[in-house]
């Protein structure tokens, strides 16, 4: 695609973070909408360009299948398929179909938002820097920050590109949107100093390593956006139940961690395969590690170990050991010997 078509805006601040906004996924999505509205089917070439835009390309390389997204877009946007769209609501694809329909209904608001964002990109890097700096080690090199706006579901992802859904961006106020971007950017910064290579983790260790990594990554990054969003005023109606569930999980996190510790201890003592222990631990980890990790950061901070937690950001094993130290400092029961052994063992194997 022509670089001029990407509506890219570059900016620099203190030569620390280089920010690039990309709206090409959104622009191509409108083209698909317009084509369907003029009673034509989009050409294969147009679909191809859409799914090669940075945002959609990042999504379809990881969690989302192009076929599913394209199918949902076609059902939602093709006026000839309105009845099918209506009856798809209960099917698994229904959520995405109605998401795309809502996008079309709110196109004017969305276009206004994107125009505003294009004007604002010059300032955002200072704000992002101010939000993440506290949660990053002093010697880190700040990677460039590439942000792609697309439509997929009310969510965001921090792959090589930070991918943000337009409707979510619309419903967050600008401060919360900046915090959300900073949260995702924090993942990218942390990934750049992660002490192990995710690609070489053996199959039997994958679940345990995923749990350790997720819990640390999300727990620390949640400090950037969740206090104001989930514990302040949540402007996204669709998140109401999710916010409550998160807060409930944080409340019982200590008990959840104790039962995870017990699963590991029992598994080790009974001689279960590492794979079985990992699978069971992963099943007991609520909400991909967010609330547990967030709770752990609070306990670690309470024990005055915040500085160490940040300086060891690239090491998920150290995060759990710090949590254990914090428990002991706070005169609570620490983690079991078995869990501490597994942490050391995995660290030796991969770091
Ligand atoms: Zn995250």
Boltz pocket constraint, residues with backbone or C-beta under 6 A from the ligand:
constraints:
  - pocket:
      binder: B
      contacts: [[A, 183], [A, 184], [A, 187], [A, 217], [A, 218], [A, 221]]
      max_distance: 6.0
